[in-house]
Amino acid sequence: MAILTREDVYNKMVNEKRPVCPHCGQEMLIWECPPMTFSDGLGWGTPYLYVCFNDDCPPYLEAWKNIMDNYATFASYRCICDPMSGKMDSMLVYTRDGGKGNIIDEEIRAREEARIAAEKRSLEKLEVYFEARDADAILRVLLAEKTLPKVRLEAAEMIGEVGGLDVIEPIRNHVFENDVITAKAEASIELIHKRNYTRECPFCTEIIKARAVVCKHCGKDLPEAKSA
C-alpha cells in the first residue's frame, strides 16, 4: 500500500465532499493534528482530521456535565472523522475553545492556491525555455531543490529533448528524492546518448562512442553495446 504524504491527505480532503456531523448535521472542518502522541504511542495516524466545531452539537453540550459528574473534570467531546477510513469517533477537549486554534481550512486552502499558482508560472517559464532550446535553464530548474515536483518532472523530460552530453554529468551527480523523477531523468540521459551515438563506460563512467570496444579513457575492454 502506498504511503500517503500530508499533501496527499489534504488533496483528498479538499477534493471530496465534506462529511457532516452525525449528531448535528453540520459540515465538519479540516483540523490539523498537533504533534503529539497518546494512548499506545501511535498518535493520530493522520496529519488532518475532520472535526465538528458546532458549539450547539448535542453530544458536545451534554458531555460537559457527564464528564464532570463522573470524573470531576471540566471537559467535553468533539466529533471527529478520519479522512481516509471515514470512521467517526470523538476527541476530548478541555475548554470551549479547545482545538479551534488548529482549524486550518482557510490557511491550507490559501497555501494550496499559492502553490498551484506558483506551479503554473514555473511551468509556463519552463515552456519558454523549451521553445528556446535553453538546456542550461532547464537543467537549473531540474537540479534546484526548491523546484515543485510537477515542474521538476517536466524538466526531467524536457532535458532529454534539448540537452547535450554536457548535462549528463550534473544529472548523474544529483540525488533526486522522488523515484519517478529519477526514472524520468535516467530515460532522458538514455535519449541524449541515443541522439549522440554515445554511452557511458561501465568501468570509469566516462562518455564514449556507442560502438567503442575499448574505453579510450581507462583502456578496459568493453561489453558490446545494447542495440536500441
Buried (B, 14 or more C-beta within 10 A) or exposed (E): EEEBEEEEBBEEBBEEEBBBBEBBEBEBBBBBBEEEEEEEEEBBEBBBBBBBBBEEBEBBBEBBEEBEEEEEEEBBBBBBBBBBEEEBEBBBBEEEEBBBEBBBBEEBEEEBEEEEEEBEEBBEEBEEBBEEEBBEBBBBBBBEEEBBBBBBBBBBBBBBBBBEEEBBEBBEEBEBEEEEBBEBBBEBBEBBBEEBEBBBBEBEBEBBEBEEEEBEEEEEEBEEBEEE
